[in-house]
Amino acid sequence: MERDEKITNGISKDNEPDKNAHAEDTQIESSENPEYDTAENGTAEQSTEKADGETKSEASDNDTAGFVKPERSFKVTLPEEMEAAQTSESQAAAQIVHEKVKKSRTVKSIIYVTCVLVVSVLLAVIILFSLSDMLGMFRADTTVDVKIPNHSSTEQIATLLQKNGIIRSALVFRVYIKLSHQHNLEYGIFTLDSQMSYDEIVQELKDPSNSRATVKVTIPEGYTLQSIGDLLQKDNVCSKQDFLNSASSASVNFDFSSQITNDSDRFYRLEGYLFPDTYEFYLNQSSDAVVEKMLQNFDTRFDSTLRKEVSSSGMTVDQIVTLASIIQVEAGSVSEMGKVSSVFHNRLKNGINGSKLLQSDATIFYVTRDIEPVLTSSDTQLESAYNTYKHQGLPPGAICNPGLDAIKAALEPENTPYYFFVSDKNGKYYYAETYARHLINVKKALKSGGAIGTNVTK
């Protein structure tokens, strides 16, 4: 029985006993204890069947789970193999490092070559630019009068030349002056060509006889083109006829240009736009340059503030300039301009007895003084167009060149009920709302020896 318990315990512990060993044990026990053969055989068979049942149960469980328990295997690496593997890894790592170094060197080479090429191209461009400028090549062909102030430095002269389009680079010119030791440049006004080389420019600036003399000319407010022409001719700037020709044919490229009408009855298209001011002209200067300079001054002085006021006034620039020219002549002083302006605005807006005649004596004087002396027999219609006693509204164009005060008065008239005014010989002004009162004022003005204004000239 003790032996049976051991066998049974062995089977239960090992789960999977060796069937042959179990059979041998059974035979030995049977031969030694014949009386228990039958019982132990029965026990052995039961144990075997139990063990077989457990084995089958486990196999069935494994099959059900679809799992086969893997067998463990061990690989023994010999020292020679380990050394070979390490050598192989070292070689692979060295190869990777080599490839990286090679790639880095290639990138650096490309960057270096690119930098060299870029620098070379830039240097070539700079050299070509400098040489072309020194030789006066590839510049627009223009002639410019350049004023060099007294005691001007080389840097200041170079800057002036660049601003006037004579050279393209003030820096290159300064370097040229320094390297060529070209100093002692003269001051004055020089006529230079944009296609001159540096050497030609320097030679021109070193010769004081090349400097042109200038003259200052003051053009009063209210002067007409005819009067301005007389003044310019008197001061030896240009001839009157050349000036009038330039004023009639000049190409105007300013912001106000589009506002100037091309009325066929207009006598001088640019009358009103040659701004009255003090100018410095060259002796024997081109009449085209004189007209251009005066138009440029008008464009500068008629600034954005005035242009905004024109836009909000409901009138055009040309209409404001034309009205300002009448105010300029009719008003004897700035203090009277606001009231005189109000009279013309009232007439233009409301009219008198259904008519919007300005009836300005100044327009009649312009016809007799500036238009009639140069008219032909076929120009009688043009003469009549400026007569504001016959034609309603503003004349075809300005009758003089007004100053800023008159322009501002045209834009900002005083608020008055007047429709008439007259001034006497002493410059005193009389205003009236009705024609009857106006006639009384005219009689007062005539006592001084003369009277001008609205509804005075018949």
LOPAFI-855016 format. One line per field, with one value per residue (C-alpha): x, y, z; residue in three letters. Coordinates in steps of 0.001 Angstrom, whole numbers, padded with zeros to 6 digits. Each point is the difference from the previous one (the first is absolute). Example, Ala and Ser with C-alpha at 12.3 -4.5 7.8 and 13.67 -1.06 7.14 Angstrom:
<pts>
east	(012300:001370)
north	(-004500:003440)
up	(007800:-000660)
residuo	(ALA:SER)
</pts>
This chain:
<pts>
east	(000000:002846:001438:-003356:-000183:003480:-000838:-003258:001766:002634:-002626:-001885:003171:001500:-003287:001574:001689:002138:-002248:002798:001434:-003410:-000527:003315:-000829:-003272:001546:002564:-002632:-002189:002711:000972:-003570:-002005:-002890:-000451:000460:-003527:-000608:003100:-000479:-003369:001467:002757:-002434:-002150:003030:001097:-003444:-000136:003349:-001000:-003220:001836:002443:-002802:-001838:003098:000552:-003644:000327:003113:-001650:-003055:002124:001951:003262:003043:002509:003290:003181:002771:003255:003326:002694:003512:002167:003649:002588:001199:-003550:-000474:003208:-001051:-003392:001569:002415:-002889:-001945:003045:000537:-003683:000185:003221:-001631:-002961:002341:001998:-003133:-001106:003399:000021:-003501:000920:003088:-002098:-002556:002771:001623:-003270:-000590:003548:-000227:-003407:001325:002992:-002264:-002413:002813:001616:-003253:-000612:003519:-000399:-003296:001500:003010:-002123:-002406:002854:001788:-003181:-000771:003543:-000192:-003491:-001524:-003607:-001420:-003051:001108:-001003:001517:-000350:001037:001615:000586:003104:-000089:003150:002252:-001717:001848:000711:-002712:-002561:000935:-000262:-003437:-001202:001248:-001795:-003267:000075:000581:003487:001568:-001480:002249:001192:002256:001833:000460:001502:002411:000986:000669:002137:002041:000532:000802:-002525:-000768:-000690:-003363:-001689:-003383:-002715:-002553:001230:-001738:000837:-000955:-000967:002209:003175:002776:001326:003065:-002117:-002198:003019:001607:-003275:-000257:003647:-000400:-001690:-000730:-002507:-002124:-003130:-001136:-003452:-002523:-002847:-003356:-003059:-003329:-002765:-003418:-002491:002524:-001218:002096:000613:001310:002170:001467:000935:001708:001993:001193:001021:002099:001657:-001490:-001664:-001898:-003668:-001077:001893:-001647:-003504:000660:001117:-003025:-002262:001600:001390:-000874:-001419:000445:-001192:-002926:-001979:000596:-003187:-002095:001112:-002652:000738:-002645:000551:-000845:002835:002734:002991:-000503:002497:-001116:-000615:002484:003353:000298:001071:003137:003692:002047:003670:000481:003104:000838:-001132:-001848:-002273:-003564:-001291:002021:-001366:-003614:000674:001494:-003000:-002498:001920:-000265:-003790:-000268:001959:-001841:-003460:000327:-002213:-001909:-001095:-000857:-002251:-001760:-000517:-001530:-002485:-000833:-001854:002319:003025:003588:-000244:-003201:001551:003155:-002084:-002170:003122:001554:-003026:000098:003752:-000542:-003252:001075:002485:001195:-000175:-002477:-002557:000374:-002544:-002788:000810:-000070:-003429:-001417:001075:-001123:-003441:-000273:001113:-002375:-003094:000474:-001593:-003387:000337:003453:003350:002147:003097:000309:003641:001961:003231:-001047:-000574:003450:001588:-001645:001110:003525:001062:-002268:-000957:003581:000845:-003369:-000758:-003326:-001146:000463:-002924:-001932:002907:000134:-003702:000255:001993:-002587:-001922:-002464:-001166:000655:-001344:002182:003770:002105:001728:003187:001877:000715:003269:002153:-001421:001826:-000953:-002093:-002285:-000267:-000980:-002543:-001565:-000318:-001136:-002137:-001466:-003694:-001591:-003247:001885:-000348:001835:003227:002011:003336:001235:003368:001256:-000776:-003138:-002713:-003776:-002360:-003719:-002842:-002075:000777:-001535:002347:002877:-000610:000300:003316:001305:-000656:001946:002920:000073:000500:003479:000911:-000808:-002042:000277:-001969:-003216:-002475:002301:001299:-002697)
north	(000000:002341:-000724:000653:003404:000862:-000995:001936:003031:-000221:-000074:002972:002058:-000694:000390:-001934:-003246:-002281:-002870:-002565:000734:-000288:-003409:-001342:001124:-001750:-003239:000006:000725:-002753:-002600:000905:000104:-002496:000361:003530:-000535:000309:003026:001841:-000794:001536:003008:000334:-000164:002606:002248:-000485:000744:003067:001224:-000662:001858:003011:-000059:-000136:002760:002252:-000760:000723:003359:000898:-000902:002036:003077:-000477:000265:-002247:000556:000977:-001723:002112:000095:001540:001284:-000016:002746:-000765:002733:-000022:000666:002825:001668:-000293:001531:002921:000605:-000002:002517:002259:-000050:000854:002920:001234:-000184:002098:002632:000047:000526:002861:001674:-000420:001458:002920:000762:-000064:002439:002313:-000095:000893:002894:001265:-000144:001722:002795:000500:000192:002446:002259:-000131:000939:002858:001319:-000211:001891:002694:000407:000217:002443:002205:-000026:000773:002904:001339:-000064:001517:-003087:-001237:003272:001801:002898:003160:003427:001457:003268:-000883:002606:-000635:002173:001711:-002057:-003254:-003181:-002836:-002033:002800:000466:-003739:-000084:002939:-001665:-003223:001782:001818:-003229:000922:-003029:-003185:-000490:002760:-002513:-001068:003663:000820:-002931:001160:003555:-001336:-002423:002462:002900:002220:002757:003751:-000294:003351:001181:001515:-001243:-002446:-001504:-003701:-002900:-003367:-001813:001758:-002141:000697:001661:002287:000941:000808:002125:001905:000630:001130:002771:003084:001382:-002847:001242:001819:003303:000229:002717:000217:001002:000839:-000550:001928:-001506:000880:000164:-001347:-002074:003123:001878:-002920:-000224:003688:-000478:-003067:001714:003083:-002133:-001916:-003338:-000676:001892:000855:-001754:-003197:000024:000459:-002758:-002389:000879:-000782:-003312:-001367:-003576:000064:-003185:000906:-001049:003088:-000489:-001961:002808:002604:000285:000027:002597:001391:003483:-000174:002479:-001323:-003524:000372:003455:-000293:-002834:001825:000559:003520:-000212:000903:-002234:-000451:-000452:-000362:002733:-001049:-002993:-002184:001370:-003583:-000417:003315:-001065:-003447:001519:002271:-002816:-002184:002767:000185:-003771:000246:002994:-001221:-002734:-002894:002168:002414:-002885:-001540:003348:000166:-003492:000978:003350:-001501:001820:-001145:001159:001958:001756:000933:001335:001997:001514:000697:001890:002328:000490:000690:002905:001363:-000023:002709:-001796:-003348:001411:000646:-003379:-001840:002543:000296:-003805:-000056:002350:-002290:-003156:001561:000885:-003458:-001710:002207:002447:003423:000279:-003537:000643:-001262:002698:000807:003446:000294:002970:-002010:-002393:002925:001412:-003388:-000015:003527:-000260:-003608:-001429:002763:001120:-003472:-000956:-000446:000936:-003635:-000041:002239:-002942:-000790:003635:-000067:-003229:001807:002791:-000820:002774:-002100:-003610:-001549:-001857:-000173:000924:-002792:000327:002043:003682:000060:-002192:000244:-000504:-002260:002647:000434:-003774:-000430:002823:-001732:-003152:001754:003069:002067:-000474:003263:001071:002160:-000193:003226:001768:002966:001493:003535:001295:-000054:-003695:000364:-002628:000418:-003021:-000198:-002511:001862:001689:003280:000130:-000975:003025:002281:-001666:000425:003746:000159:-001866:002209:003089:-001285:000050:-003572:-003105:-003699:-003039:-001718:001738:003000:-000346:000133)
up	(000000:000789:-003409:-001626:001662:-001240:-003524:000182:001445:-002729:-002703:001417:000417:-003369:-001923:-002870:001414:-002055:-000994:-000328:003432:001476:-001586:001317:003518:-000202:-001138:002837:002596:-001426:000132:003542:001260:-001921:002326:-001000:-003740:-000853:002211:-001036:-003625:000342:001749:-002586:-002834:001689:000477:-003594:-001273:002235:-001261:-003603:000620:001373:-002943:-002488:001858:-000163:-003693:-000634:001829:-002003:-003274:000945:000730:-003271:001867:-000213:002740:-001638:000827:001445:-001900:000965:-002343:001242:-001573:-000181:000741:-003620:-001210:002528:-001119:-003659:000774:001866:-002852:-002483:002120:000320:-003742:-000620:002453:-001592:-003429:001214:001479:-003228:-002052:002253:-000216:-003749:-000294:002281:-002091:-003170:001450:001209:-003418:-001696:002423:-000500:-003784:000097:002219:-002264:-003055:001673:001185:-003440:-001717:002459:-000478:-003761:000154:002261:-002270:-003144:001672:001192:-003361:-001955:002324:-000222:-003798:-000125:-001588:000143:001371:-001347:-002195:001869:000545:003481:001615:003317:002687:002111:003167:001214:002302:-000990:000973:-002415:001709:-000456:-003663:-000659:001648:-002128:-003181:000899:000866:-003346:-001939:-001213:001711:001430:003023:002320:001785:-003158:-001000:003403:-000252:-003496:001250:002849:-002091:-002861:002371:-001788:002471:-000009:-001762:-000655:001208:-002164:-002505:-002610:-002995:000053:-002229:001469:-002519:001128:001461:003485:-001476:-002207:002965:002149:-002728:-000389:003741:000277:-002586:001536:-003464:-000470:002872:-001158:001455:001528:000657:002519:-001417:002109:-001751:001803:000705:-002716:-002846:-003348:-002386:-002068:003048:001104:-003514:000115:003382:-001076:-003146:001974:002388:-002883:000982:-003349:-002671:000527:-003183:000865:003416:-001461:-002534:002738:002138:-002942:-000958:003275:000898:003522:002030:003472:002179:-000975:-003752:-000651:001533:-002545:-002684:-003713:-000752:-003495:001341:002545:-000924:002005:001298:002871:001097:003744:000603:-000237:003709:001091:002122:000124:-002303:-000764:-003728:-002149:-002409:-003477:001399:-002091:000007:000331:003211:001330:-000571:001480:003136:000582:-000587:002445:002582:-000474:000437:003252:001445:-000980:002613:001070:002492:-002732:-002328:002644:000391:-003756:000025:002716:-001641:-002946:-002427:-001999:000449:-003235:001108:003364:-001694:-002489:002757:002111:-002927:-000134:003787:-000201:-002411:001480:003691:000847:003130:001738:002507:-002776:-001735:002169:-000685:-003711:-000199:001692:-002668:-002846:001837:000592:-003670:-001150:002410:-000066:-002878:-000373:-001637:-001328:-001495:001315:-001568:002080:-001616:001070:-001330:000384:-002773:-002352:000780:-000729:-003420:-000904:001446:-000649:-002679:-002446:-000789:-001358:-001474:-003679:-001563:000313:003770:000895:001491:002317:001106:000757:002045:002714:000260:003183:-000787:-002952:001056:003172:002451:-000017:-003049:-002006:002056:002584:-000662:002013:002228:003541:003276:002890:001799:-003006:-000463:003655:-000289:-003008:002109:003195:-000749:002798:000700:-001208:-001754:-002524:-003782:-000910:000902:-001240:001044:-000358:-001091:003584:000425:002080:-000618:000074:000071:-000724:-000092:-002595:-003270:001244:002959:-002268:-002267:003026:000936:-003561:000168:003274:-001510:-003107:002153:000834:-003676:-001070:000719:-000865:001089:-001077:-002294:-000379:-003559:-002644)
residuo	(MET:GLU:ARG:ASP:GLU:LYS:ILE:THR:ASN:GLY:ILE:SER:LYS:ASP:ASN:GLU:PRO:ASP:LYS:ASN:ALA:HIS:ALA:GLU:ASP:THR:GLN:ILE:GLU:SER:SER:GLU:ASN:PRO:GLU:TYR:ASP:THR:ALA:GLU:ASN:GLY:THR:ALA:GLU:GLN:SER:THR:GLU:LYS:ALA:ASP:GLY:GLU:THR:LYS:SER:GLU:ALA:SER:ASP:ASN:ASP:THR:ALA:GLY:PHE:VAL:LYS:PRO:GLU:ARG:SER:PHE:LYS:VAL:THR:LEU:PRO:GLU:GLU:MET:GLU:ALA:ALA:GLN:THR:SER:GLU:SER:GLN:ALA:ALA:ALA:GLN:ILE:VAL:HIS:GLU:LYS:VAL:LYS:LYS:SER:ARG:THR:VAL:LYS:SER:ILE:ILE:TYR:VAL:THR:CYS:VAL:LEU:VAL:VAL:SER:VAL:LEU:LEU:ALA:VAL:ILE:ILE:LEU:PHE:SER:LEU:SER:ASP:MET:LEU:GLY:MET:PHE:ARG:ALA:ASP:THR:THR:VAL:ASP:VAL:LYS:ILE:PRO:ASN:HIS:SER:SER:THR:GLU:GLN:ILE:ALA:THR:LEU:LEU:GLN:LYS:ASN:GLY:ILE:ILE:ARG:SER:ALA:LEU:VAL:PHE:ARG:VAL:TYR:ILE:LYS:LEU:SER:HIS:GLN:HIS:ASN:LEU:GLU:TYR:GLY:ILE:PHE:THR:LEU:ASP:SER:GLN:MET:SER:TYR:ASP:GLU:ILE:VAL:GLN:GLU:LEU:LYS:ASP:PRO:SER:ASN:SER:ARG:ALA:THR:VAL:LYS:VAL:THR:ILE:PRO:GLU:GLY:TYR:THR:LEU:GLN:SER:ILE:GLY:ASP:LEU:LEU:GLN:LYS:ASP:ASN:VAL:CYS:SER:LYS:GLN:ASP:PHE:LEU:ASN:SER:ALA:SER:SER:ALA:SER:VAL:ASN:PHE:ASP:PHE:SER:SER:GLN:ILE:THR:ASN:ASP:SER:ASP:ARG:PHE:TYR:ARG:LEU:GLU:GLY:TYR:LEU:PHE:PRO:ASP:THR:TYR:GLU:PHE:TYR:LEU:ASN:GLN:SER:SER:ASP:ALA:VAL:VAL:GLU:LYS:MET:LEU:GLN:ASN:PHE:ASP:THR:ARG:PHE:ASP:SER:THR:LEU:ARG:LYS:GLU:VAL:SER:SER:SER:GLY:MET:THR:VAL:ASP:GLN:ILE:VAL:THR:LEU:ALA:SER:ILE:ILE:GLN:VAL:GLU:ALA:GLY:SER:VAL:SER:GLU:MET:GLY:LYS:VAL:SER:SER:VAL:PHE:HIS:ASN:ARG:LEU:LYS:ASN:GLY:ILE:ASN:GLY:SER:LYS:LEU:LEU:GLN:SER:ASP:ALA:THR:ILE:PHE:TYR:VAL:THR:ARG:ASP:ILE:GLU:PRO:VAL:LEU:THR:SER:SER:ASP:THR:GLN:LEU:GLU:SER:ALA:TYR:ASN:THR:TYR:LYS:HIS:GLN:GLY:LEU:PRO:PRO:GLY:ALA:ILE:CYS:ASN:PRO:GLY:LEU:ASP:ALA:ILE:LYS:ALA:ALA:LEU:GLU:PRO:GLU:ASN:THR:PRO:TYR:TYR:PHE:PHE:VAL:SER:ASP:LYS:ASN:GLY:LYS:TYR:TYR:TYR:ALA:GLU:THR:TYR:ALA:ARG:HIS:LEU:ILE:ASN:VAL:LYS:LYS:ALA:LEU:LYS:SER:GLY:GLY:ALA:ILE:GLY:THR:ASN:VAL:THR:LYS)
</pts>
